[in-house]
Amino acid sequence: MPPDAAQIRARRAAFRQLHRTGCFAIPNPWDVGSARWLARLGFKALATTSSGYAWSQGRPDGAVPLAQVLAHLRDMVAATELPVNADFEHGFADNAGGVARNVRAAIATGVAGLSIEDSTGDPAAPLLPLPEAVARMRAARAAIDDSGEDVLLIGRAENFFVGRPDLQDAIARLRAYAEAGADCLYAPAIHTREQIAAVVTAVAPKPVNVLVGSASALTLQDLADLGVRRVSMGGALARAAWGGFDRAARLLATEGRFDGFADAVAGQLLNQAFAAE
């Protein structure tokens, strides 16, 4: 059942409070079932994953149309009582006006936060020129402010994610997005202590999100000690699920073996978990 307006306001207020102190993990489910499972484990908030959802639909990341993404956001908001942060990619528009229009549509789904990234999808020129990226961030900020809703805006500098690992440029972009109204800053794929500390210092006192998308020696406490406020996983949980599925299916297809099911969650446990919803 979709939450009512009062419930949405309460989730948004709780989400903003999470960003004020400490450090929290914000895992990324890709469907209603994975969202409900994560809520059962005690997480305080969830974030959608454009890649994880796209793969579940048999599409590559970035290939799901806006209308389908908005429907997915509504489903994820209704799935649990937790605040949901939307991976809103590049805003699904070619210009700032389109970003503002689409951000308004995202707000109407009930999300507590949304991210806007500065990638283009063009391998030859993978990052938007900074003035254009800033204009889009300002448009998103204005759309949120005009709505009167307390939705967090996350500004993403995609340098490291798109093969342009220039830390100083990423920092310059994050600072510009902060000035343009982003509430939280995010440079996915930075991973060393030095990179993370530099970003946290550069945009302080605004909170920083760090992506941990693969096995890492850093713990949540390590990231908290570096000043990180929130830690997301992107498509990593979805990839982990695909990894288990692929191993089991390949053993069956190539060797006729069934031991790939050894780590499967019991069906009875799944039924019990979802019967309570």
C-alpha positions, 0 to 999 in steps of 0.5 A: 500500500502506498504511503500517505503524505504524512508518512512520506514527510516523516521518512524525508525528515528521518532521512535528512537526520541520518545525514547530520551525524555519524555514518550509515550504510544505504544498501541498494535493492533492485526490486521489491523483494530485495528491498523488503529483505534489506529492511528486515536486516535493520538498515535505516534507508535504502537507495535504488540502483539504476544498474541493478534494476536495469539488469533485472529487466534484461537491459544494460545500465542507463537503458531504462526509460523514464516512465519505467524508472518512475514506476519502479521508484513508486514500487520501491517507496511502497515496498517498505517503511524506509526512506528511499534515495533515487538513483536518478542518473543524469535526470533523463533530459538533455537540458536543465529545463528537462531535468527540472521537469523530471525531478518534479516527477521523481519527487511525486513518487515519494522518494526522500532523496535523489542523485543527479550525475554529470556523465554523458554516456559518450565514451569520447566525452564522458563528462558534461562541461562544468557550467552545463552540469552546474546548470542542471544541478541548479535546476534540480535544486529549484524544482525541489525547492518549488515543490515545498518537499524536503527531498535531499539532492545528491550531486555526483561527479562521475570522473572515476566512474567513467575513466577520467580519474582526476581527483582535483577535477572531481573535487572542483565539480563537487564544490560547484555542485554544493554551491549549486544546492546539492545537499550531499556529494558523491564521487563514485569509484574513489577508493583510497583513504587519501582520496576519500579524506580529500573529498570529505575535507573539500566539501565539508561540512556537507555530507559525503557518500562513498561507494563500496562496489567490490570487496574492500579492506575498508570497513564501515567504521574506517569510512566513518573515521574518515568523515564519510556520512553514508556508504552505498553499494550501487549494483554490487548486491545485485551483481553478488546475486547474479554471481550466485545464480550464474555459478549454480546455472553454469554447474548445471549446464556444463557439468550436470551438477546441483551443488551450486544450490548449497548456499541458497536461502531456504524457501521456507525462510523466504516465505516466512519473511514475505508473509509478514509484509 
